[in-house]
Each structure stands twice: as C-alpha cells, then as structure tokens.
Amino acid sequence: MKDIEREDIQIIAKHSNWSEKSIQNILSTHIYHDKTAWQKFLRLFFISLGVGFTTAGIIFFFAYNWASLHKFFKLGLLEVGIIVTTLVLLIAKISLDIKNILLTGASILVGVLFAVFGQIYQTGATAYAFFLGWTLSIAIWVLISNFAPLWLVFITLINTTTVLYSEQVAQNWSEVFVLALLFCINAVFLIGFLYLKNINTKIKVPSWFTNLLALAVVFFSTIGITTGIFGRSQEAFWVLLLLTSALYAIGIRYGLKHKEVFNLSVIAFSCIIISCALLIKITSDEGMIFFIGLFVIASVSIVIKTLVELQKKWKN
C-alpha cells in the first residue's frame, strides 16, 4: 500500500463498493500529509529561509559598508559567525536536518571569509585559487554531513574551479576538452551516488539531487558534442562521444529498470539536439532547416508519446 496514488484510489472506488469512510481513511493515511508532516516541512523551510537570508544579509552588509569598516571588524565578524555556528552544531541538541542546514550556511560563510581576506590584503590570488581554497576548506564538512544541498554547493564549486582553471591557468585546453572534463566529473558523482543509493538503503539520496546531477551531465555532454561537431576534429571530442554513448546506454537501462522517466527524457532530448547539430553540419540550406523543423516536431512527439505509455504501463 505504500506506493498507492490518488489515481489508483479513484479507479478502485469507481469500480467497487468501497465505502466512503474507508476511502477517506486511505487518503488520510497514504495520500494526505498530516499535521506532523506539515510542521516538519514548515520548520525546515523557515530555518533554511532564515539561514539563506542571514548569509545573504552578511554578504550585502559587507558590500554596502565596505569602505567604512575596519579590516579587523570585517574578518572578526565572519570568523565569529563561523565559530558560533560550529559551536551550535556541536553543543546544541537540535535535529540533524537543522544542523545540516546551519552547516551549509557556515560553508557559504567560509567562501565569504576568503573573499573578504583577499580584498583586504590584496593577495593577488586568482579566482581559480579562491574557489579551490573554498572547495578544499569545506570538503570535510561535506563528507561528514552527507547532506544533499551541501553536496550540491560542493559540486558547484568543483565545476566553477575547473572552468576558472581552464581560463586562467590551462589556457591551452580546448573548449571540448573542458566540457568533456566537466562531463566526467559530474558523471562520477552521479554514478557514485546512484551506486550508494542502491547498495545501502540507509543512505538518503534525494531524487531531485540525482536528477540535477543527471541534468548537468547531459548538459555538458550535449554542449561538448555539438561544439565538437562544428569545430575541428579533436581527440577530446571522440573520447567524449564514446563516454557519452556508454553513459547514455547505462542511463536508459537504469531508467527502464527503476522506472524513472526523467533520465529517459533528458537523454532523448539530448540525442535530438545532437542529431539537429549533425544535420546542420551536413548542410544549412533552406531545405535542411525545414526538414530539421519537421524532425524536431516528429521526434519530440514520439518521445513524449513513448514516455507517457511507459508511465501508464509502470503504474498499471
């Protein structure tokens, strides 16, 4: 009964003599959220909102009053904020979710502290070095907390560091190579979290988190392959094409096995975009543009129809 949905109850009630009282009990137990669930949601929502606004307020406070603040006050305020937040996490008897939210706020303050330190003493560090230091400084917190939003911040910092490194240090890297590298980084995280989720049910990996990672992987692969199609032939392009083909095949198999429409949909639309780029590469005259328009309409319609049929089949 744990996987029952509202549509299932409606179908059963329509074709049976199920009493109204029993239907209401099932809806209250398995469909509707009770008072405790709403209280938990609102508590976490407002705490997250408060931590986010507090962190943003600190950032804007420094931006507006930068010239009139003493350097020791600038650094001291941030350091006290990080220390107090850390002490609250260690001492206060609060729920684990609230601790993780506070830790996420503290991780963002670490980045603000590095930025303020660099502005005060004009260290001359590049943006790449700033984001690399920020990433390494919160790595232990990320591993210990195993909190999806904090992991998302950490992975975003890794991607940002990689892009800035390619622009400021490794300037000989091609665009396709950088996109292939970003594809590999996000693919490793995605595969790792899906593997942990399947082998250990105690590890909570939210679906929205893996969906965002899958979207990032597909984004970098799609942009990288289309860039390689219109550019010169490079080894990085063929490596990216091979890895993308293998990962897409695994993703389709995983989506069919675990009945996840999201993975199938993003892979299908990525293939449509890549196919359109390949057709434009062949020729870009009026006839091809017209054909591509028909191809997009037909392929998108087929994908949507297939996914809807799959979802109906899985539900039934």
N, C-alpha and C positions, 0 to 999 in steps of 0.2 A: 504493500500500500504506500510505501514511501515515495514512489515515482508517479503516483496518480496526479493528474492535472484536472483543471476545471472542465476542459472539453470532454475528458473521459467520464466525469460525473454527469455531465449534461446528456451524453449519449446513453449511459446506463439508465438514468432517470426517465428518459424518453421512451425506452423500450422495455420497461419493467414496472412493477408495482412498488417500487422503493418509496417508503414513507417520507414525507416532508421533514419530519423530525430527524430521521436517520441521515438524510442528505445534509441538513444543517449541521449535524454533529461532525460528519466527514469534512465538510467545508471548514468548520472551525478548527479541526484537528490538523488537517493536511494542507489546506489552501490559505486560509486567512492567518495573518500574523496576530499573535495575542499581545496583551499589554506588555509583558516582559520583553518580547522581541522588539517592540517599538521603543521601549525605554532604553534598551541596549543600543539600538541604532541611533537614536537621538543623542544619547550620551557621547558615543564615539564621534558622531558627526559634529557636534558642537565643540568637542575637545579638539578635533582636527582643524575645525574652522578657527578656533581661538589660537592654536599654535601657529597656523599659517598666517593669520593676521598679525600676530605678535612678531613673527620673524620678518614679515614684510614691513611692519612699522619700524623695526630696528634699522632695516636697510634704508628706508626713506628718511629716517631721523638723521642718519649719518650724511645722506646725500644733501639734505636741506641745510644742516647746521655744520657742514664740514669745516668751513673757514673759521668759525668762532669757537671750535672745540680744541682743547689741549690734546696733544698726542697721547699722553698717559691716560686721559679720560676716555679717549676713543678705544684704546686697547683694553683698558681696565673694564669698561662696561661689557665688552664682548666676552672677555675671559671670565668675569663674574657670572655672566649669563650661562656660559657653558659649564662652569663648575657647579653652579646651583642646580642646573638641570640634571647633571650627572649624579649629584648627591641625592636629589629627589628620587631618581631611579633606583639608587642603591638602598636608601633608607625607608622611603615611604611604602606603606602597604597598600598598593593600588593594583588594579588588574594589569595583566600582561599587555593587553591591547593599548592601554593608556601609556604604559611605559614605552612601548614601541613608537607610539606617536610622538612622545616627548623626545625620544632618541633621534627620530627623523628631523625634528626641529633643531636639535643640537648639532646634527650633522650639517645642516644648512648654515648654521652659525659659524661652524669651522671654516667654511668657504668664505664667509663674510670677514672673518678674522684675518685670513690670508690676504684678502683683497685690501683691507684697511692697512695692514702691516706694509704691504708693498707700496701703497700710496704715500704713507708717512715717510718711509726711509728711502723711497725711490731705489729699490733693489735692482732694478733693471731686468728683472725676470720676465721672460716671455709669457704670453697667455698659456702656451703649452705647459710650461713649468708650473704655473699656478694651478691649472686643473689637474695635473699629475700629482702635485703635492696634496691637493684636496682629496683626490681619489685614494691615495695611499693612507691618508690620515684616518679615514672613516672605514677602511677595509675591515678592521677587526670588529667594529660595531655592527657592520653589515652581516658578517659571518655569524656572530653570536646571536643577534636578534632574529635572523631568518624571517624578516618582515618584508612582505611583498613591495609596499611603497618605497621602503628604504633601498631594496634591491633595484627598484626602478630608477631611483636617483643615482645609485652607484653605476648601473649600466649606462645611463645617460652621460655620466661623467667620463666613463671609459670611451664612449663614442666621440665625445667632444674632444678629449685628449688626443685621440687618434687623428681626427681631422686637423686639429691645430698643429700636431707634429708633422703631418704631411705638408702643411702650408709653410711652416716656419723653420723646419729642420731638414726633412727629407723632401726637398723641393724637386728632386728628380723622379719621384714617384708619379706614375701616370694616374689619371682620374679613374680609369678602370681598375687599376691595382688597389687604389684606396677603397673603392666601393666593394671590391672583392674581399678586402681585409675586413671591412665593416660587416659584410655578409657573414664571414666566417666567425667573427667574434660573437655576433648575436645568435648565430646558429648553434654555437657551442653552448651558450647559456640556455637556449630553448630546449635543446636535446637533453641537457643536464637536468633541467627542472622537470621535464616530462618523464625522464627516467626515474628520478627520485619520487615523483608523484605516483608512479605505477608500482615501484618495488616497496614503498613504505607508505601505508595509508595514514600514518600519524603525522607525516609532513604535509602541512596545508599549503597548497599552491593554488591560488585563486585562478579561475578560468580567465578573468579579464587580464591577468598578468601574462599568462602564456599566450593569449590572443594578441596582446600588444607586442610581445616578442616576435610572434609569427608574422605580424604585420610589418615589423621593422625588417625582418629577414627578407620577406617578399619585396618590400620597397627597395632595399639595396640591390637585390638580385635583378629586379626589373630595370632599375635605372642603370645598373652596371652593364647589363646585356644590351640594352638599347643604345647606350653610349658606345659600346664596342662595335655594334653593327654599323654605326655611322662614322666610326673612326678607323684608324689604321689597325690592321690585324696584329694583335699582341698576344703574348703567351698568357698574360693575366686574363684576357677575355676567354680563351679556350678553357682555362682552368675553372673560371667562374661558371662557364656554361656547363661543364661536366659536373661540378659540385651542385649547381642548381638543379640539373636534371635528376641527379641522385636524390637530393633532398626533397624535391617535389614528388618523386615517386614514393618516398617514405611517408611524406605528408599525406598523400592521397590514401595510402594503405592505412595509416593511423586514423585518418578521419573516417574511413569506412568501418574500421574495426571498432572504434569508440563512439561512432555515430555523432561526429562533430561536423556541423555544416560549415562553420567559419573557415576552417582550414581548406576545405574543398573549394569554397567560394573565392578566397583570396588567390589561391593557386590558379584557378580557372581564369580569373580576370587578369592575372599577371601574364598568363600564356596568350590571352587575347591581345594585350598591349604589345608584347614581344612580336607576335605574328604581324600586327599592323606595322611595326617598325621595319620588319623584314620586307614586307610588301612595298613600303615606301622606298626602301633601299634599292629594290629592283627597278622601279620607275616611279616618278612622281607626277605623271601627266594627269589630265582631267579624267580619263577613263579609269585609272587606278584609284584616284581619290573617290570616285563614285562607287567603285567596287568595294573599297575599304568601308565606306558607309554602310553598304548592304551587308558586308561581312560582320561588322560590329553589331548591327541590329539582329541578324540571324544568330550569331554566336551567343550574345547576351541572353536572347530569348531561350535558346536551347539550354544554357547553363541554369537559368532561373527555373525553367520547367523541370529539369532533371533534379535539381536540389529540392524543389517542392515535393516531387514524387518520392524522393528518398526520405524526406522528413515524414511524410504521411506513412510510408512503409514502416519506418522505425517506430512510430507512435502506435501503429496497429499490430 
